[in-house]
């Protein structure tokens, strides 16, 4: 029963993978993708398989391993595109230039290794005709969805009948479904959750139950491990020459090589087939399964947030921001808190690392109050939050260097800086710290990661804590376009997974904008965010068309007082604007004054690959509100 359920899960998993793919990438892969695909397959195979025969003849190994060893070595050279597609989707980089190139190369590489049968192709026109007839202006009905489910099972049966594996038919059927069609979207929405949460894990469980690691001897283990590592390194090397020929940077070529080394469901299917056919023994099956696990093992990385705290007044809003960032066991948060203290009465700057404790300090000093507040937040989320505190007693003129150094040493994903203005309870400006403004400008210019400037208006609405499970935070993200706005939207999308946070995304479309490439990047990115939040009623998306937006921005630029916030951020932070919301203005990392690779994924999802733009946060009286704002570079 368990194996039958696993087989159904495998069929529908590969069907949904096919639905999400564009078969045109396989038919018209492009010259670069062809070169990379050919190189990945033939160079890796040409070096790995002959070496396996050398090992077979000259290296002592288990007698059962000798027979199947060349086959195991050849399997390490595979580049199955379903595995790579799943990896790119999980990393949310499938729509980037590098992701598309990796996927196209993998699909072409699979074309070299797999010939789709004539019977399979004969079924495609019939299926296409059904889909076209149903998609011509008609809504997607339940009957059509049910029909497709039955067809998936039929194609699996037909694949077995003609001597192929049953998953091949479901994968081909998925590729037939038009990419981006209402039918495809409906199928994915209905299948994604049960497949990813029940059926797919069932297949992995069955494979795990068949794996007996106690039958492995150490000599066989190191031989298979060596070939898994060797083939991976060869494949990475095989990417570099054609990539350089097509003017792709070496770093991107290495990343492509790592993508092409993805291992997963396809290898497990292959190894299960070999085990059932007695090509592999129990020991060899355990070895190759471990090679898949070793290649794809990913450590869960925390979102690392460095928060700079100027005084105790900053703490409530910072804690609320951290809590709204939604730390979970699957996506924990590591907080690096730096208490900024101006150096007075001495010449030697000091950076003090406070020892982590699981209890609150009894000291009444200013720093102890701040540290205790952060520890209270850590204890409240003890399974998914860690807090490390520093006190930086420094000159303001050079403080940015230490902030950036700590961010670099701690691998921070984002630095949160306090705004240089403080509000009084009546909504007027209470104090202005020009030294802090200068510090913020320097950190924005030199930071090794994204930077957010927090305009704290918590005092205007009581600074209620989200930790008490009674406050509701309404987060608004203003999206105009570019990488800073993408970073802000990623942060907001992370927040909306918190049960006490609602998110409203307001996208401003510039009338008459003809930058098709930038518009497409923005559309793809927002579509991915909306799809990730499908079914979440706390996520709201709306669009507004703006006429003469560039002219208006140019006029507002002359009135801007805080250039570190950008035009719109400065407007939201103005006391004349009449809002009680706190504002978080985000800028993605810059290097040498230029934004790094605008096609890469934003760092809020734990990658240090920047874009370009900014953001803010809004609030109300009984509900809490944040706004994540816009483009600092307008």
Secondary structure, 3 states (H helix, E strand, C coil): CHHHHHHHHHHHHHHHHHHHCCCHHHHCCCHHHHHHHHHHHHHHHHHHHHHHHHHHHHCCCCHHHHHHHHHHHHHCCCCCHHHHHHHHHHHCCCCCHHHHHHHHHHHHHHHHHCCCCHHHHHHHHHHHHHHHHHHCCCCCCHHHHHHHHHHHHHHHHHHHHCCCCHHHHHHHHHHHCCCCCHHHHHHHHHHHHHHHHHHHHHHHHHHHHHCCHHHCCHHHHHHHHHHHHHHHHHHHHHHHHHHHHCCCCHHHHHHHHHHHCCCCHHHHHHHHHHHHCCCCCHHHHHHHHHHHHHHHCCCCCCEEEEEEECCHHHHHHHHHHHHHCCCCCCCCEEEEEEEEEECCCCCCCEEEECCCCCCCCCCCCHHHHHHHHHHHHHHHCCCCEEEEEEEEEECCCCHHHHHHHHHHHCCCCEEEEECCEEECCCCCEEEECHHHHHHHHHHHHHCCCEEEEEECCHHHHCCCCHHHCCCCEEEEEEECCCHHHHHHHHHHHHHCCCCCEEEEEEEEEECCCCCHHHHHHHHHHHHHHHHHCCCCCCEEEEEEEECCHHHHHHHHHCCCCCHHHHHHHHHHHCHHHCCCCEEEEEECCEECCEECCCCCCCHHHCCCCCCCCCCCCCCCCCCEEEEECCCCCC
